Amino acid sequence: MLHLRGRRSAGLFAPRSAALPAEAPEPEPEVTTRLPKSRIYEADPTRWSPAEGQSEDLAVKLGRRFSDRKFHSIAEICGEGELAECFAAMSDLCGEGWRFDRSGDAFRMRMRQPGEEICDPVRLAAELEAAQRAGGGRSSPPEGGQAEPEVEADPGFDPTDDAGRAAPAGHFVLSAPPADLSLPSAGASAWTSAILAKKGSGKTYLGGVLVEEMLDMLERFQVVVFDPNGVWWGLLATAAGAPSRSGILLVGGPRGHLAITARDGAALADLVYEGRPRPVVVDLSSLAPVEQHEVVADFCVRMHALPHFPLHLVIDEADEFVPQRLREPAHHQKRALSEVERVVMRGRSRGMGATLISLRPAVVAKNVLSQVDALFLLRLVEPNDLRAVDAWLGGFGRGITPDQRARCLGQLPILPVGTAYYLRGGDEMTFRRFKVRRKRSYDSSRTLVAGLGGSANLAPADPAALALAARIFGKEEA
């Protein structure tokens, strides 16, 4: 399997029909994905030549070779460089508005038509490898370069090619292969980050991977997940559906070890403090939105009154708790906004951090989003969301080049599900594209979407934890 890393684009490869020989128009492709109308998709008139003062890029060489719109074999492509480098260059070309068709082990490049799905050269490489294994070798290129391309439906996100966890000790492994994104875990409790993506792009999945890494730390710190949708219970089971050894206490929801009401936010903070470092998942799905706001606000208020200890909050559907615009009436939502903002802006001195997860960055409070240390960006297509991300990227100053900024914004609407950008500012400036590794816990969010029901066996609560909860919540039985 070829694992390809994204490369910096020279910004020279946007399609120009005048630069290609005229020929009969191709039949209209089947429309599988509707793309937003945006300047991101406007053509750049640059021809197939490097800009003045720049060396010729491999993508420019490939663009020139493919400009005849004929199929070219792997042998011809490899003549321009190493195979992995060539597929990385093809990925650059796809990001600039081109598309590749495959027939056997030969490829053809053409302009992507409006509304046509975006091809992923990494998937083409995997298909090529599978075809070569099945056929026992390479096939010949189609005669005259006119064979029909092999086009398959996008299988969706199924990251089963995890290459293992060969990462340095003391690192979080978030990607497959691990070397693409392995982050030092030192001080992770006080991290502030946001995971932003449209629905179905893998944001909760990535959040689960991040929490898995936090739970595996040798120096354990407290992790609390606020789950408004009731989809995080899968952390209590293995990927195969067997009970896990995570030691998580599940509070609230139909599967909870104990129930929760709108008035239990402060008691929940006491339970987290006295039961540390036991991780807690708070299922808020059985509460109304205003009650969810009350729980989160009361929890944060009480937590700030307790002695300092390392704590990381994960807040799913963060736009509910830190909205750009408050609802009416919004007393508890306003309190939640104020308290979560306090965690993001001033929690570091207490060893407290937060990860905010949202499908609409445009509706997350700008004062909060602008203060996070890092962003995880998966697929985003709404123009307002892209503008919100663009404004955040502007805060990097000289840390990110205009070319990187433009390339990131251009790629976000077409990212495959489960592929993300990681951007971190400050002294640890990082800008990287990666594929999310496979989860080790049960994928409960996918199960619910597919309508498969809850087929996992969840780990039972520790009796000592239940006894502590019964005392703090004032219940005879938890």
PLY file of the C-alpha trace (Angstrom):
ply
format ascii 1.0
element vertex 478
property float x
property float y
property float z
element edge 477
property int vertex1
property int vertex2
end_header
0.00 0.00 0.00
1.42 3.38 -0.92
1.27 5.92 1.89
1.59 9.36 0.35
2.14 12.60 2.18
0.77 15.84 0.92
3.30 18.17 -0.73
3.44 21.90 -1.05
1.86 23.02 -4.25
3.62 25.60 -6.38
0.22 27.05 -7.30
0.90 26.58 -11.01
-1.44 23.81 -12.07
-4.96 25.18 -12.45
-6.69 23.85 -15.60
-6.67 25.91 -18.78
-8.59 24.47 -21.67
-6.71 26.60 -24.21
-3.48 24.88 -23.20
-4.78 21.46 -24.33
-5.33 20.21 -27.87
-8.91 20.58 -29.06
-10.86 17.36 -29.41
-14.41 16.11 -29.31
-16.09 16.79 -25.97
-16.34 13.84 -23.62
-19.73 12.61 -22.42
-21.02 14.28 -19.28
-19.95 12.30 -16.18
-22.44 11.09 -13.64
-22.82 13.69 -10.92
-22.05 12.14 -7.54
-21.01 15.12 -5.43
-22.28 18.68 -5.59
-19.59 21.23 -4.91
-20.29 24.74 -3.63
-19.87 27.66 -5.96
-16.82 29.38 -4.64
-13.69 31.19 -5.79
-11.85 28.06 -4.70
-12.93 26.43 -7.96
-12.18 29.31 -10.31
-9.59 28.47 -12.97
-6.15 30.05 -12.87
-4.91 31.02 -16.36
-1.34 29.88 -15.57
0.11 27.64 -18.30
2.13 24.45 -17.87
5.37 26.21 -17.06
7.02 27.35 -13.83
6.65 30.92 -12.70
9.59 33.24 -13.26
12.39 32.47 -10.84
10.98 29.08 -9.81
12.40 25.64 -10.62
10.24 23.22 -12.58
8.06 21.15 -10.24
7.35 17.44 -10.77
3.63 18.24 -11.02
4.40 20.64 -13.89
6.31 17.90 -15.69
3.45 15.45 -15.20
0.92 18.06 -16.28
2.82 18.58 -19.50
3.01 14.83 -20.12
-0.70 14.31 -19.45
-1.79 17.35 -21.44
-2.43 15.16 -24.50
-5.41 13.65 -22.62
-4.22 10.12 -23.42
-3.59 7.21 -21.10
0.03 6.82 -19.95
1.46 3.68 -18.39
3.18 3.42 -15.02
6.48 3.01 -16.84
6.01 6.39 -18.51
4.95 8.06 -15.26
7.89 6.60 -13.33
10.15 8.12 -15.92
9.40 11.45 -14.26
10.40 10.32 -10.74
9.71 7.78 -8.01
6.24 6.25 -8.05
5.24 7.62 -4.63
6.45 11.09 -5.57
4.49 10.94 -8.82
1.25 10.05 -7.02
1.89 12.91 -4.57
2.30 15.23 -7.57
-0.95 13.85 -9.02
-2.62 14.72 -5.71
-1.38 18.29 -6.16
-2.89 18.38 -9.63
-6.24 17.12 -8.33
-6.22 19.93 -5.79
-5.85 22.39 -8.66
-8.96 21.19 -10.51
-7.85 18.16 -12.52
-9.05 14.57 -12.45
-7.40 11.22 -13.25
-9.07 8.18 -14.82
-7.47 4.74 -14.56
-7.51 1.85 -17.02
-5.39 -1.07 -15.87
-2.08 0.47 -14.84
-2.46 3.45 -17.16
-3.77 6.91 -16.25
-5.32 9.83 -18.10
-5.73 13.41 -16.87
-8.59 15.70 -17.78
-10.40 18.73 -16.39
-12.89 18.06 -13.63
-16.39 18.97 -14.74
-18.74 21.05 -12.52
-20.47 18.81 -10.00
-18.19 15.82 -10.71
-16.73 13.89 -7.78
-13.12 14.58 -6.88
-10.78 11.69 -7.55
-8.27 10.68 -4.90
-4.88 9.58 -6.33
-4.15 7.73 -3.09
-7.20 5.53 -3.73
-6.13 5.12 -7.37
-2.74 3.90 -6.14
-4.46 1.37 -3.86
-6.68 0.19 -6.73
-3.61 -0.13 -8.94
-1.79 -2.19 -6.33
-4.82 -4.48 -5.91
-5.16 -4.89 -9.68
-1.48 -5.78 -10.00
-1.76 -8.38 -7.23
-4.82 -9.90 -8.89
-3.29 -9.85 -12.38
0.18 -10.92 -11.37
1.85 -7.84 -12.79
1.38 -4.77 -14.91
-0.86 -4.66 -17.90
-0.19 -2.91 -21.16
-1.56 0.58 -21.74
-4.74 0.70 -23.80
-4.21 0.94 -27.54
-4.40 4.51 -28.75
-5.06 5.61 -25.19
-8.82 5.43 -25.77
-9.96 2.63 -23.42
-12.76 3.38 -21.03
-11.49 4.26 -17.55
-12.22 2.04 -14.59
-14.35 4.14 -12.26
-15.63 2.77 -8.97
-17.92 4.26 -6.35
-16.23 5.83 -3.34
-16.25 3.12 -0.65
-16.34 5.70 2.12
-14.08 5.91 5.16
-12.89 2.54 6.37
-9.35 3.08 7.69
-8.38 -0.59 7.87
-4.85 -0.07 6.58
-3.45 1.13 9.88
0.29 0.59 9.65
0.74 0.07 13.38
1.81 2.36 16.17
5.54 2.75 15.50
5.83 6.18 17.09
8.28 7.58 19.67
7.46 6.92 23.31
5.37 9.64 24.89
3.59 10.55 21.65
-0.06 10.47 20.60
-0.50 8.49 17.39
-3.36 10.00 15.40
-2.55 8.97 11.84
-2.00 5.96 9.62
0.90 5.64 8.98
1.92 6.86 12.45
4.75 9.06 11.19
2.29 11.41 9.45
0.99 12.84 12.73
2.35 11.76 16.12
2.16 14.56 18.70
4.20 14.86 21.92
1.89 14.14 24.83
3.69 16.37 27.35
1.27 18.91 28.78
-1.62 17.44 26.79
-4.15 18.06 29.55
-3.85 21.82 28.95
-4.09 21.65 25.16
-6.83 23.69 23.53
-7.95 22.56 20.10
-10.98 22.35 17.84
-12.10 19.59 15.48
-14.17 21.10 12.69
-15.93 19.24 9.88
-19.23 18.83 8.09
-21.54 16.02 9.11
-20.30 12.56 8.20
-16.67 13.57 7.62
-15.24 11.79 10.67
-14.98 14.52 13.31
-16.38 12.40 16.18
-14.27 9.48 14.99
-11.13 11.66 15.20
-12.23 12.88 18.63
-12.50 9.27 19.76
-8.99 8.52 18.50
-7.65 11.53 20.42
-9.38 10.39 23.63
-8.02 6.86 23.16
-4.50 8.29 23.11
-5.18 10.33 26.24
-6.46 7.26 28.06
-3.28 5.36 27.16
-0.90 7.89 28.67
1.50 6.62 31.30
0.96 9.78 33.32
-2.79 9.65 33.44
-4.80 12.84 33.70
-8.53 13.30 33.95
-10.58 13.21 30.74
-14.25 14.24 30.67
-16.37 13.99 27.51
-19.64 15.92 27.18
-21.78 14.07 24.65
-25.05 15.79 23.63
-25.92 13.15 21.02
-25.33 9.94 22.99
-22.73 8.46 20.59
-19.58 8.23 22.75
-20.51 5.11 24.72
-18.42 3.06 22.28
-15.31 4.03 24.27
-16.43 1.42 26.84
-16.01 -1.43 24.32
-13.32 -2.73 22.01
-13.58 -2.41 18.24
-14.97 -5.96 18.16
-17.69 -5.07 20.68
-16.22 -6.71 23.79
-16.04 -4.83 27.11
-12.94 -2.64 27.30
-10.58 -2.06 30.22
-10.70 1.72 29.92
-12.22 2.17 33.38
-14.59 4.84 32.03
-17.61 5.84 34.08
-20.64 6.47 31.84
-23.02 9.04 33.31
-26.48 9.66 31.87
-28.24 8.34 28.79
-29.94 4.96 28.29
-26.69 3.01 28.83
-25.33 5.07 31.73
-23.99 3.54 34.91
-25.98 6.22 36.74
-28.56 8.84 35.75
-28.05 12.59 35.58
-30.42 15.57 35.82
-30.08 19.21 34.87
-29.19 20.05 38.50
-26.27 17.61 38.75
-23.52 19.64 37.05
-21.77 20.70 40.28
-22.06 17.19 41.77
-20.57 15.81 38.56
-17.53 18.08 39.04
-17.11 16.76 42.58
-17.33 13.19 41.26
-14.63 13.93 38.67
-12.39 15.52 41.31
-12.75 12.83 43.98
-12.69 9.94 41.52
-9.65 11.12 39.53
-8.00 9.96 37.39
-11.04 7.93 36.33
-12.28 9.11 32.87
-15.94 10.11 32.60
-18.29 10.23 29.59
-21.37 12.37 30.23
-24.26 11.37 27.96
-26.56 14.42 27.81
-28.84 13.05 25.08
-31.77 12.50 27.44
-31.78 16.19 28.49
-33.27 19.16 26.68
-30.77 21.66 25.21
-31.35 24.22 27.96
-30.70 21.47 30.55
-27.52 20.45 28.75
-26.32 24.06 28.93
-27.06 24.14 32.65
-25.07 20.97 33.34
-21.98 22.20 31.47
-22.13 25.68 33.02
-22.53 24.35 36.59
-19.78 21.79 36.03
-17.27 24.42 34.89
-18.17 26.85 37.69
-17.65 24.17 40.31
-14.48 22.87 38.65
-12.86 26.31 38.91
-13.60 26.34 42.65
-11.87 22.99 43.25
-8.11 22.53 43.80
-6.04 22.45 40.63
-5.44 19.11 38.89
-4.79 18.06 35.26
-8.10 17.87 33.38
-9.05 17.82 29.72
-12.62 18.49 28.57
-13.92 17.18 25.25
-17.12 18.96 24.22
-18.96 17.53 21.22
-21.40 19.77 19.31
-19.52 22.70 20.82
-21.63 25.25 18.94
-24.41 24.41 21.44
-22.26 25.60 24.35
-20.08 28.32 22.79
-22.35 29.75 20.08
-21.67 32.86 18.05
-25.31 33.83 18.58
-27.23 33.00 21.74
-30.71 31.53 21.68
-33.71 33.21 23.27
-34.06 32.67 26.19
-30.40 31.80 26.72
-29.55 32.25 30.40
-27.80 28.89 30.85
-26.35 28.92 27.33
-24.79 32.31 28.08
-23.35 30.89 31.30
-21.95 27.88 29.44
-20.37 30.16 26.84
-18.71 32.25 29.53
-17.39 29.26 31.49
-16.07 27.27 28.52
-14.41 30.41 27.18
-12.75 30.76 30.57
-11.37 27.22 30.29
-10.01 27.86 26.79
-8.47 31.24 27.60
-7.24 30.77 31.19
-7.34 27.06 31.98
-3.67 26.41 31.18
-2.51 27.78 34.54
-4.69 25.12 36.22
-3.53 22.30 33.93
-6.95 22.39 32.29
-7.60 22.26 28.53
-10.37 21.52 26.08
-11.11 20.01 22.68
-14.17 21.50 20.97
-15.90 19.52 18.21
-18.33 21.17 15.81
-19.76 20.70 12.33
-20.23 24.47 11.81
-17.19 26.64 12.62
-19.11 29.70 11.42
-21.54 29.39 14.36
-18.88 28.80 17.05
-18.05 31.90 19.08
-15.15 33.68 17.37
-13.66 34.78 20.71
-13.34 31.13 21.67
-12.26 29.68 18.33
-9.55 32.32 17.90
-7.98 31.30 21.23
-7.44 27.58 20.62
-3.86 26.43 20.06
-4.61 24.03 17.21
-7.21 23.07 14.63
-8.09 19.68 13.17
-9.90 20.37 9.90
-11.79 17.69 8.00
-14.12 18.27 5.05
-15.87 21.66 5.07
-17.94 22.98 2.16
-20.09 25.87 3.38
-18.67 29.26 2.27
-19.30 30.81 5.70
-17.41 27.96 7.39
-14.51 28.33 4.97
-14.38 32.06 5.68
-14.28 31.34 9.43
-11.35 28.97 8.91
-9.66 31.50 6.63
-9.90 34.11 9.40
-8.32 31.68 11.87
-5.51 30.85 9.45
-4.82 34.55 9.14
-3.75 34.53 12.79
-0.72 32.42 11.93
1.05 35.46 10.48
4.31 34.33 8.96
3.95 30.81 10.31
1.96 29.68 7.25
2.67 30.82 3.71
-0.04 32.28 1.45
0.39 29.22 -0.78
-0.21 26.83 2.13
-3.21 28.83 3.26
-4.76 28.84 -0.21
-4.04 25.16 -0.70
-5.63 24.20 2.62
-8.79 26.20 1.84
-8.92 24.72 -1.65
-8.63 21.16 -0.36
-11.14 21.34 2.51
-14.29 20.96 0.36
-12.87 17.87 -1.38
-11.07 16.02 1.41
-11.89 12.30 1.57
-13.79 11.26 4.68
-11.33 10.59 7.49
-8.58 12.81 6.06
-7.70 15.97 7.97
-5.38 18.92 8.26
-3.64 19.63 11.56
-2.57 23.22 12.17
-0.84 24.49 15.27
0.58 27.93 15.85
3.17 29.39 18.20
6.60 27.94 18.88
5.43 24.46 17.86
4.20 25.57 14.44
2.86 22.56 12.52
0.92 22.34 9.26
0.21 18.79 8.11
-2.31 16.68 6.24
-2.97 13.14 7.51
-5.35 10.19 7.43
-6.94 9.33 10.77
-5.82 5.97 12.13
-8.24 3.16 12.92
-10.00 3.30 16.30
-9.34 0.63 18.87
-12.68 1.23 20.59
-16.17 0.51 19.27
-17.39 2.85 16.53
-20.76 3.62 18.14
-21.46 6.73 16.06
-21.22 4.79 12.81
-23.36 1.98 14.20
-26.19 4.38 15.04
-26.05 6.09 11.64
-26.18 2.73 9.87
-29.16 1.68 11.97
-27.39 -1.38 13.34
-28.29 -0.74 16.96
-26.02 -1.03 19.96
-24.41 -4.45 19.51
-21.44 -3.90 21.84
-21.05 -5.22 25.36
-20.01 -2.26 27.49
-17.63 -2.48 30.42
-19.47 -2.36 33.75
-18.79 0.40 36.25
-16.26 -0.11 38.99
-18.15 -0.73 42.27
-16.01 1.81 44.11
-16.85 4.45 41.49
-20.56 3.70 41.83
-20.37 3.93 45.62
-18.61 7.30 45.35
-21.23 8.53 42.86
-24.06 7.38 45.12
-22.62 9.39 48.00
-21.96 12.55 45.99
-25.24 12.51 44.06
-27.19 11.65 47.22
-28.63 8.44 45.79
-28.98 5.21 47.69
-28.18 3.23 44.56
-26.27 4.37 41.49
0 1
1 2
2 3
3 4
4 5
5 6
6 7
7 8
8 9
9 10
10 11
11 12
12 13
13 14
14 15
15 16
16 17
17 18
18 19
19 20
20 21
21 22
22 23
23 24
24 25
25 26
26 27
27 28
28 29
29 30
30 31
31 32
32 33
33 34
34 35
35 36
36 37
37 38
38 39
39 40
40 41
41 42
42 43
43 44
44 45
45 46
46 47
47 48
48 49
49 50
50 51
51 52
52 53
53 54
54 55
55 56
56 57
57 58
58 59
59 60
60 61
61 62
62 63
63 64
64 65
65 66
66 67
67 68
68 69
69 70
70 71
71 72
72 73
73 74
74 75
75 76
76 77
77 78
78 79
79 80
80 81
81 82
82 83
83 84
84 85
85 86
86 87
87 88
88 89
89 90
90 91
91 92
92 93
93 94
94 95
95 96
96 97
97 98
98 99
99 100
100 101
101 102
102 103
103 104
104 105
105 106
106 107
107 108
108 109
109 110
110 111
111 112
112 113
113 114
114 115
115 116
116 117
117 118
118 119
119 120
120 121
121 122
122 123
123 124
124 125
125 126
126 127
127 128
128 129
129 130
130 131
131 132
132 133
133 134
134 135
135 136
136 137
137 138
138 139
139 140
140 141
141 142
142 143
143 144
144 145
145 146
146 147
147 148
148 149
149 150
150 151
151 152
152 153
153 154
154 155
155 156
156 157
157 158
158 159
159 160
160 161
161 162
162 163
163 164
164 165
165 166
166 167
167 168
168 169
169 170
170 171
171 172
172 173
173 174
174 175
175 176
176 177
177 178
178 179
179 180
180 181
181 182
182 183
183 184
184 185
185 186
186 187
187 188
188 189
189 190
190 191
191 192
192 193
193 194
194 195
195 196
196 197
197 198
198 199
199 200
200 201
201 202
202 203
203 204
204 205
205 206
206 207
207 208
208 209
209 210
210 211
211 212
212 213
213 214
214 215
215 216
216 217
217 218
218 219
219 220
220 221
221 222
222 223
223 224
224 225
225 226
226 227
227 228
228 229
229 230
230 231
231 232
232 233
233 234
234 235
235 236
236 237
237 238
238 239
239 240
240 241
241 242
242 243
243 244
244 245
245 246
246 247
247 248
248 249
249 250
250 251
251 252
252 253
253 254
254 255
255 256
256 257
257 258
258 259
259 260
260 261
261 262
262 263
263 264
264 265
265 266
266 267
267 268
268 269
269 270
270 271
271 272
272 273
273 274
274 275
275 276
276 277
277 278
278 279
279 280
280 281
281 282
282 283
283 284
284 285
285 286
286 287
287 288
288 289
289 290
290 291
291 292
292 293
293 294
294 295
295 296
296 297
297 298
298 299
299 300
300 301
301 302
302 303
303 304
304 305
305 306
306 307
307 308
308 309
309 310
310 311
311 312
312 313
313 314
314 315
315 316
316 317
317 318
318 319
319 320
320 321
321 322
322 323
323 324
324 325
325 326
326 327
327 328
328 329
329 330
330 331
331 332
332 333
333 334
334 335
335 336
336 337
337 338
338 339
339 340
340 341
341 342
342 343
343 344
344 345
345 346
346 347
347 348
348 349
349 350
350 351
351 352
352 353
353 354
354 355
355 356
356 357
357 358
358 359
359 360
360 361
361 362
362 363
363 364
364 365
365 366
366 367
367 368
368 369
369 370
370 371
371 372
372 373
373 374
374 375
375 376
376 377
377 378
378 379
379 380
380 381
381 382
382 383
383 384
384 385
385 386
386 387
387 388
388 389
389 390
390 391
391 392
392 393
393 394
394 395
395 396
396 397
397 398
398 399
399 400
400 401
401 402
402 403
403 404
404 405
405 406
406 407
407 408
408 409
409 410
410 411
411 412
412 413
413 414
414 415
415 416
416 417
417 418
418 419
419 420
420 421
421 422
422 423
423 424
424 425
425 426
426 427
427 428
428 429
429 430
430 431
431 432
432 433
433 434
434 435
435 436
436 437
437 438
438 439
439 440
440 441
441 442
442 443
443 444
444 445
445 446
446 447
447 448
448 449
449 450
450 451
451 452
452 453
453 454
454 455
455 456
456 457
457 458
458 459
459 460
460 461
461 462
462 463
463 464
464 465
465 466
466 467
467 468
468 469
469 470
470 471
471 472
472 473
473 474
474 475
475 476
476 477
